[in-house]
Amino acid sequence: MWGRVGFPKWIHPNSYTTAKRCVCVVSMQYKYTVLMNTTIASFMAFLDSNIVVISLPTIVRTLRGTTPFDAVWLIMGYSIVSATMLLTLGRLADMFGRVRLYNLGFAVFTAGSALCSAAWSGSSLVVFRMIQGLGGALIFANNSAIITDAFPVNERGRAIGINQVVGIAGSILALVLGGVLTSTLGWRSIFWVNILPGGFATVWAYMRLRELSQPQRTERVDYYGNALFGPGLGFFLLGSTIGALDGFNPLYDALMAAGLVLLALFPLVELRAFHPMMDLKLFRIREFSGAAFSNLLNAVARGGLSLILVLYFQGALLYSALQAGVDLIPFSLAFVSAGPLSGALSDKYGPRLFVIAGVLLGSASLFWFALLPAGAGYVYIAAPMVIGGIGGGMFAAPNLASLMNSVPPPRRGVASGMASLLFNVGSLLSISISFVIMASLIPRNSLELIFAGVAVPGGLNLQIFSKAMHTTFIVLAVLNTLALIPLAYRWLPRRGRMGDAQNSEDPPSINASA
């Protein structure tokens, strides 16, 4: 595949000089092919995340044998596969080629979408969503890296920015598109929208994308770490969610205990691994650990928000999927608006003010939701959504930027993967906590009707759901406020070896092999 002077044969260089000239001409076409293809991938993946959430009540109501447990695991099954496989697939991509695994991911995601549209039960749909999650992980593990390989440094930020903005636009469009499709063509149509563009993009990627980086066969997969982390997290979440719905018993308790044991063994194994799944030594860096744990707690607080609000609009207020989707737009718009602005300002003024303000605004919005009276007007619901969206946007970009700046350049790929993993784990825990609280406070028969968007006998949907919603938001608000603790650890002055206060805003000076 590789010709003289290290250029791919498809560039067809005749000499070093002509090769450089050829790269300048051909790469202009090739790099935008890369950008268009990877942006389609981001758009589809972000679209899929919200379009499924907005359609959950319709799926529960119309797909035979679907329970609230199935509904929650339609989200969690996808996320747990994506989260636990992301780091390992990134390493496999370094070993065997990023484009090769990216192409496979597009094919798996598209095939998973087709299978989801043909599901015959709630359980089968959960399994097919997990296949989708594997495809999504293959895509996201390589998406940014392929863009980075194709674009020069001075164009890279703009290209990645376009990719992310279009992806976020897909998540906003999903709220309306999901409502329209579900209301007119049924829930299966939300998966049809992935098949045609996914099939086209899969063939296009296979025909046009090429490897621009040499595979590193010296890398190794951490089999022991993967065997502990993924099953440990899965057992714990499975035991907690099904136990909350059916009532805890020795089997479900054993599942949770087994999960906790595996998770407890995970750091012990990682610290001794030559090629660990997670480089836990990075937590020795105070800036990194503070940013990572505040990111985790913030994700625990925000991850279940969409599920709760979808159930509030469709299950408690009995709105249609379309109306619920439109009503949820203020949160996404506020988040998208605040994120880039706070990121740019934090580059100039430092991240501290924006990160702390983001946490405080997020807590304020969650406490507002917790105090919201049953039947409150939409303006009183939209206001905390906007506040929470602004808070989330103010927190996310500056916190991630400061996390990345805290580690040496050779470790930034690992740090980015760990940050994504912790965020996804936090979101999974948030959904689990929200479901456990709702299942504990709402009778099962009523919970099934609320998840299906069907009126409870006596029309008490709003009254029954409001109590559980208020309790959930109080718990999430407290967890979000706890994110201030790692932030304090991260930024409070500390004494250096010589007794001088060390400036915590300065990037740490550590050896890249720490």
N, C-alpha and C positions, 0 to 999 in steps of 0.2 A: 504493500500500500504506500510505502514511503520511498520517494525517489532521492536524487542527489540533494545535497545541502539541507537535508531535513525537511523538505517540503513534500506534501502529499502528491502522488502521481497525477491526481486529477487536476492539479494546478499546472502541471506539465512545464516545468522550468527547463530552459536550455543552458543557463549558466547562473552564477550567483547574482550577477547584475540583472539579467532578465528575469530571474526568479523574484527578486525584490520588486521589480517593476510589475510583474505579473500579479504578485500578491496585492499591490495597491489597486490594480484594476479589478481583479476577480473578487477580492475580499469585499469591495463595495457592494457587489451584488450578493455575495454569499452571506455577509453579516446581517443584511436585512432579511434574507431568507430565514436565517436563524431567529431573528427577532420576531418575525411574523409567526413562525411555527411555535416558538416557545410561548408567545403571548396568547395564541389560541389555547394552548395547554393551561395556562394560568386562568384564563377566562372560564374555561369549562370546569376546572376544579373548584374555583370560587363560586361559580354559579351553582354547582351541584350541592355545595354545603348548605346554602340557604334555601334552595328550592325544595329540598327534602324536608327541612324543618317546617316550612310553611304548609306543607301538604300532609303532615303527620295525622291530624284529626280525620282527614278524608281517607287516608290509608287504613286507619284503625276501624273506621266506620264501614268500609266497603270491601276490604280484603278479608276473606274468610279466616276465622280463627286468630286474628291479630289482637294481642292484649297490650295494655300499657307497658308491660315489660318488653315486648317486641318493639314497641314504638321507641322507647328509650335506647334500646340496643341497635336500632337502625342508625342512630347517631354515634353511639359509643363503639359499636363494632367496627365501623369505618375508621373512627379516630384512633382506636387502640392499635389496629394493624398499621395504620399510617405512622403513628407516633413511635411505636416500638421498632419498626423496620427502617426508619429514616436514616439513622446513623450507619447501620450495617450496609444498607444499599448504597449509601454514599461511598463507603469503603470499597464495596464490590465494584462500583463504577470506576474508582481509581485503579483497581486491579485489572478489569476486563474491558474498560472503555465506557465513557459517559454516554456517547451517542447510542451505543448498542443497548444499554439498559434503558435509556430514555425512550427509544423506539419500542422496546418491549413494554414499557409502562403505558404508552399511548394505546397499544393494542390490548393490554389487559384491562385498562380503564374502559375502553369502548366495549369490549366483550362483556365486562361486568355490568355496564349500563344496559346492554341488550338482555342479559339474564335477569336483571332487576325488573325490566318491563314485562317479563314473562313469568314472574314469581306467582306461585299458586297458594302461598300461605305466608303468615308473618315470619315463621322460622326460616323458610327458604329465602325470603327477601333479606333477612339479616345476614345469611351466609353470602348471598350475592353482593351485598353492600361491603362485606369484608374483602371480597375479590376486588371490588372497585377501590377500596382503601389501599390494597397492595399496588394497584396501578397508579393511584395518586401518589403514593410514597416513591415509586420508581420515577415518576415525573418530577416531583419536587426535590428529590435528592440530586437531580442533575440539571434542573432548569437554569438556575443562576450560574452554575459552573460552565454550561455550554455557552451562555451569553458572554461570560467573562473570557472564555477562550477565543471567541470570535471578534470581540471589540477591543480596540486599544484603550489604554488607561484613560485618556482624555474624553472618551465617548462612553465609557462603561457605565458611569453613574446614570447618565441620561437613558441609556438602553434599559437598565434594570428598573429605573423609575417608571418608564413607559409600561414595562411588563407588569409591575405591581399595581399601577393605577388602573390599567385595563382589567386586571384581576379583581380589584376591589369594586370597579364598576359592574362587573359580573355579579358580585354578591348583592349589590343594590338592585340591579335589574331582576335578579332571581325572586325578590319579594313580590314584584308585580307579575312577572312572567309565570311564576309558580301558581299564583292565585288565578290568573287567566286560564292557564292550561288545565289546572285541577277542576275549575268550575265548568269548563266547556268540554274538554276531552277526557277527563278522568285522570287519576293519579299516575297511571302508566305513562302518560304523555310526558311527564317531567323527565323520564329517562330516555324517551325517544329523541329529545333534542340533542343528546350527546352522540347518537349513533352515526348520523351522516357527517357532521363536521369531524368527529373523532376518527371515522374511517378514512376520510379524505386526508386529514393531517397525519395519520399513521403512515399511509402510503407515501405522502409527500416527504415526511421526515426520513423514511427508509431510502427514498430515491435521491434526496438532495443533501442531507446532513452528513458530514464526515468527521472523523476523529482528528482534532487539532492538537491533542495532547497525548504523550506517550503513556500507555498503561504502566503502572508501577506494580510489578508482580511481587515485589518484596513485602507489600502489605499483607496482613493476615486478619482473618475474621475472628472475633472474640466469641467462640461458640459457647463457652461457659457463661459469659455475661448475658448473652441473648437467651440462653436456656433458663436463666434465673429471672431476668427483668420482665420479659413479655408475659410468661405464664404467671409470675407473681402478681403483676398488676391485674391481669385478666381474672385470676381466681378471686382476688379481693373484691373487685368490682362486681363480678358475677354473684358472689355470695351475698354482698350487701344489697344489691338491687332486687334479686329474687327473694331474699329473706324479708325485705321490707314489704313486698307485695303479698307473699304467701304466709308470712310469719316465720320467724327464725326458729330453726330446729338444729339438732346436732350435725346434720349434713351441711347446711349452709354455714354454720359456725366453723366447721372443719375446713370448708373452702376458704373462708376469710383467714383463718389461722394459717393455712398452708401458704396462702398468698403473702401474708406478712412475714413468714419465715423465709420464703424465697427472696423477698425484697430486703430482708435484714442481712442475708448472706451475700447479696449483690455487691455492696461496697467492699467487703472483705476479699472477694474474688478479684474485683477490679484493681485494687491496690497492688495485687501480686501478678497481674497479667502483663505480658510483654506488649501486647497490642490491645489495650482495653477498649471496650465499647464506649465508655465515658472516661475521660481523663480527670479523675477526681482530684489530682494534684492542683488543678486550676483553682480549686476552692481555697487554696492557701493564699491566693491573691484577694486582698480585702475588697477591692473595688468589684472584682468579678463576683465573689460570693454574695455581696450585698445586692448587686444588680440582679443576679440569678434568682435569689430567694424572694426578692420583692416582685420579680416577674412571675414567679410561681404562685405567690399569694394573690396577686392581682388577677391571674388567670383563674384561680379557684373562685374568686368573687364574681368574675364576669362571664365565665364559660356557660353557665346555665341560664343566663338572662334571656336569650332568644327563646329557649324552650318554655320558660315561665310565661313570657309575654304572649307567645303564640297560644298557649293554653288559656291564658286570661281572655284574649280576644275571641278565640273560637270555642273554647270549652265553657267559659264562664259567661261571656256576653253573647255567645252564639252567633258571632259574625261569620260571614263567608270567608273563604281563604283569600279571595281578592281584597276584600276590605281590610282584613287583618294585615296582609302584606303592605298595603298602602299606609296603614297606620304605624307600621314599624319603620318606615323610611327615615323619619327624623333622626333616629339613633345612628344609623349608618352614615347619613349625610354629615352629621356633626363630627363623627369620628374621622371621616375622610377629610373634612375641612381643617380640623385641628392638627392632624398628624403631620403633614408636610410643613405647616407654618411653625409648629413648635420644634420640629427637627431643625429647621433652618435657624431659628432664633437661639436654640440651645448650642449650635455651633459657634455662635457669636458671644453669648453670655454665659455659657456653661449649663449643664443639665439639671443642677440641683433644684432650682426654683420650679422648673417645669415638671419634674418628676414628682416632687412633693405636692405641688398644686394639683397634679393629675390624680394622685391618690386621694386627696381630700375631697375633690369634686366627685370622684367615683363613690366615696363613702357617703357623701351628702345625697347623691341621687338614690342610692340603695336605701338609706334611711327614709327618704321621701316616699319611695315605693312602699316601705314597710308601714308608713302612717297613712297611706292613701285610703280614704273611706270607700266602702263598696258603692259602686255606681257613680264614681266621680266623673266629671266631664272630661272630654278628650284633652282639653288644654292642660288639665292637671296631670294627665298621664304623659303627654308629649314633653312637658317641661323637664321632668327628671330624665327622660330619654335623651334630650338634648344636652343636659348637664353631664350625664354619664358618658355620652359620646365624646363631648369635648374633653372630659377628664381622661377617658381612655386614649384619645389621640395625643393629648399632652404627655401622658406617661410613656406610651409605647416607644415612639421613635427616639426621644432623648435617652431613655433607659437602655435601649438596645445599642445605641451608638456608644454610650459610655462603657457598656459591658465589652463591646468589641475593642474599644480603645485601651482597655485595661490589660489586654494580653499581648504578648509579642506577636509580630506579623506571622511567623510560621505556625502559630497555634490558633489563628483566627478562624480557620475552617472548622476546627474541632469545637471552638467556643460557640460559633454560630449554630452548629448542629445540636450542642447541648442546650443552648437557649431555646431552640425550637422544641426540643424534646420536653423540657421542663414546662414550657407553655402549654403544649398539648396534654401533658399529664395533668396539669392544673385544670384545664378545661374539662377533662374527663372526670376528675374528682368533683368539680362543680356540678356537673350534670347528675352524678351519682348522689351527692348530698341533697340536691334539690328534689330528686325523685324519692329518696328515702324519707325526707320530711313530709312530702305530699302523701306518699303511700301510708305513712304512719298516722296522719291526721284526717285523712279522708276515707270513709268506708269504701271497700273494694268495688261494690256495685256502682256507687256514685263516681268513683275514680274512672272506671271503665267508660261510663257515659260521658264524663267531662273530656277524657282523652279522645273520644269519638266525636265531640262537638254536638252531642245530643242532649236534649233537656232532661234533667233529673225530675222524677215525680214530684209535683208541687212547684216546679220551676225554681228550685233553690240553688241552681248552679253557682250563682255569684256569691251567695252567702256561704256556701260550703267551701268554695275555692278560696275566698278572700282570707280566711283565717290561716290556711296553710301557706298562702302566698306571703302574707305578712311575716309569719314565722321564718320562712325561707329567706326573705330579704333581710331580716334582722341578722340571721346567721352569716349571710354573705357579706353584709356591711361590716360586721365585726372582723371577719377574715380579711377583708380588704384593708381595714384600718391597721391590722397587724403588720401590713407591708411596711409601715413606718419604722418598725423595729430593725429590719435589715438595712433600711436606708440610714437610720441613725448610726448603726454599726459601721456603715460604709463611709459616712461623712463626718462623724464627730472627730475632733482633733485627737490624735494619739501621740504618745511619746516615742521618739526615735531612740536608737541605741545610745546616742550621746546626750539624751535628755531634751532634745529639741522637738517641738511639736512639728509633726510631719503634715504637710499640706495634702489632704486627701483628694484634692482636685487634680493633683499631678499624677500622670500615669506612673505606675510602679516600675521600678527598675529591677527586672528579674531575668535570670538566664532562660533562654528559650527551651532548655531541656529540663526545666523545673518539674 
